[in-house]
């Protein structure tokens, strides 16, 4: 290998393995328990963070303000991800405020708890729009820039319900399962450009707005005997985002509920 080729290879390796400091991250669902923990962890890494929210603007702005205390840029940006145009509008707003998105964490989720008999077409459409279509459109909008810069991290926050069916309903389980198809399709095509694409499947996490049922009863379904914590999800998410060799994977965090 010539000296010039060695230098090019070194630059490529450095781009692929560079850390998160100085990058720009977009976290959807940033005002909730898991979202807040993710934003705090990213800010501690030195990552500028956009906290995307739908209805809880005050909480999102507070989270952004707390992230800024770590010395990074942080903004709260509202977006109704039920709208097909919202993902592109959201990314445009983040780029104006912080610059190109290097890290996308699609964490926002919705789903009304109900039996399969009671799920309406509106329920199904809303869950699919927020939980599946929006993550794809966000990835579609941010991936070209990531590939051009030879660095990118995409993490879809799914659910163990995608494996087991879960407790919320078929609309929720199906929309979360679809994220695995996105993960595998995108990762196979973007890895040569320094982009990793993974999914994280937590289960029964305390402080989740979608947590169905009585927490005491839910604990009995978890082999470790308790609900998970948002900080535990964030810890694993950051390990995934830091690692340039990990891609095309679905990683579970469920207290042993679904061994595989």
N, C-alpha and C positions, 0 to 999 in steps of 0.2 A: 504494500500500500504506500503510495506516495505521500510526501509531507502534506501536500494540499488536501489529499483525501483524508488523511488523519485529522487535520484541523476541522474539516467539514463534519466528520464522524463525531469529534469531540463536541462541536457546537450542537449537533443533533442530540447527543446524549445529555448534555447540560440542559437543553430545552425540555427534554422529556422528564428529567428527574428534578427539575427546579421545584422548590417548595411553594407554599401558598402565600408567603409574605409578599406584599406588593401587588397581589392579584386582586381582581374584582369578582365578588360572588353575588349571586342572586338567589335568595332563599324565599320560596313562596310559602304561604302559611306561616310567616315569620312572627306572628303575634301570639301563636299558641305555645303550649308547653314545650313540645319538641322543637318547634321553630325558634323559640327564644334561646334554648340551650344550644342549638346549632349556631345561631348568630354570635353568641358569647364565645364559643370555641373558635369560630373563624376570626373574630376580632382579636382574640388572644394570639392567633397565629400571625397577625399583622395584615390580614386581608380586609380590604374595603368591602362593605356589605350593604346590599340593598334589601330591606325588609319589606317584602310584598305582603299585602293584606287585602281582605275583601270587606269585612264589616267592622273590624276592631281597630280603627285608626289610632285611637289614643294609646292602646297597648303597643301597637307597632312603633309609634313615635317614641314611646318610652324605651322600648327595646333598642331602637336606633341610637337614642341618646346615651344609653348605657354602653353600647358598643363603642361609641365615639370616645368614651372615657379611656379606652385602651390606646388612644392616639391614632385611630384610623378614621377614614371617612365613612360615614354611615348615613343612609337616608331611608325614610319610609315612603313607599309608593303604593297607592291603591290600585286595585284591578279586580274587576268582576270576571273571573275566569270561566263563567258560564257563557260569556260572549266569545264567539270565534275570533273576533278582532283583538281581544284583550291581550293575549300573549305577545303579539308583535308590538302593540302599544306599550306594554310594560317594559319590554326590552329596550325600546326606543327611549323611554323615559330614564331608564337606568343608565344607558350609554351617555345621555346628555349630562347626567348628574355625576357619574363616576368614571365613565370610559367603557371600553369593550368588556363583555362578560367572559371571564375565564373559567368560572366555577358555577355550575347550575345545580341547585338542589331543589328538585320538584317535590315539595313536602305538603302542599295544600291538599286537603281531602274533604269530601263530604259524602253524606249518605244517611237517609232517614232509617232508623231501625224499624223493621217490620217483617212480617212473614212473607214467604214467597207469594202467597195468595193475594196479599194486599199491595204488592208493588205495582205502582201505576207506570204508564209509559213516561210520564213526566219525571217520576222518581228515577227511572232507568236513564233517561236522557241527561238529567242533571248530574248524576254520578259519573256517567261516561264523559261528559263535557269537562268536568273539573278534574277528575281523577286520572283520565287517560288522554283525552284529546288535548287538553291544555299542556301537559308535560311534553307531548310530542311536538306541538307547535312551538313551544319554548325551545326545545332542542333543535328543531328545524331552523329557527331564527338565529340561534347562537353558534351552531356548529360550523358554518362556513368561516367565521372569524377565528374560531379555535383552531381549525385545520390550517388556516393561513399563518397563524402565529406559532404553530407546532406545539401548542399546549392547550389542554382542555380537560375538565373534569365534569362529568354528568353523573348525578346520583338521583335515582328515582326512589322515593320513600313509598314502599308498598305496604303489605300487611301479610301476616300469617294466614289471614282469611283467603288469600289467593291460593293457598295450598289446601286448606281444610274446609272452606266455605264460610267459616267464621260465624259470628253472632248477629251481625247487623242486617244482612240480607243478600240475596243473589245479585242485586244490582251493584252493591259495593264490592263483593267478592270478584265478580266478573271484571269490573273496571280495574281493580288492583292487579288481577292476573294478567291483564293485557299489558301491563308495564314490563312483564318479563319478556314478552315478545319484542317489545321495543328495545329493551336492553340488548338482547341477542342480535337483533337485526343491525342496530346502530354500531355496536361494539365491533362487529366483524368487519365493518367498512371504514371505521375511523381510527382504529388502533395505529395504522402506519403513519398517521399524522400527529402522534403524540397525545391523542385524546383517549381517555378511559371512560367507559360507560358501565355502570353497575347499578344494582338495586339492593335496597335494604328492607327486610321484612320484619318489623317489630310486631309484638303482640301484647295486648293488655298493659299499656303504659299509663301510669297515673298521670293525672292532669290533662288527659286527652278529652277533647270535647265530645268525641264520638264513642267514648267508653260505654258499652251497653250493660245495664244491669247493676246490681249491688256490688260494690267493690269487695266486700267480705266474701260473698259467694264466688266472685270471679277468682279470688286468690286460691280457692280450693281446686281450680282447674289448672293451676300452674305448678309443675313439679318442684320448683324451688320454693314454693310456698308464699309468694308475694307478688305484687305487681311490679313491673319494671319502672324505672325512673327516666325522665327525659334526658338527664345528664348521661345516662348509660347509652342511650341511643346516639347522642351527640359524640360521645367518646369513640364509638365504633365507626360512625360516619366520618369523623376526621381521620381515623386510621385508613379508611378506604380512600379518601380524597388525597391523602399524602402519598399513597403508594402507586408509583407509575407502572408497576408490574402486575397490578391487579385490575383485570377488566373482564367484561362479559360474565360476571358472576352475580348470583342472587344470594345474599348473606342474611341468615335468619338471626333474630334476637328475640327469643320468646320464652325464656326460662325453662326450656326443655319440652315445650308443648308439642312440637312437631319435629322429631328427630329425622334426619335424612342425610 
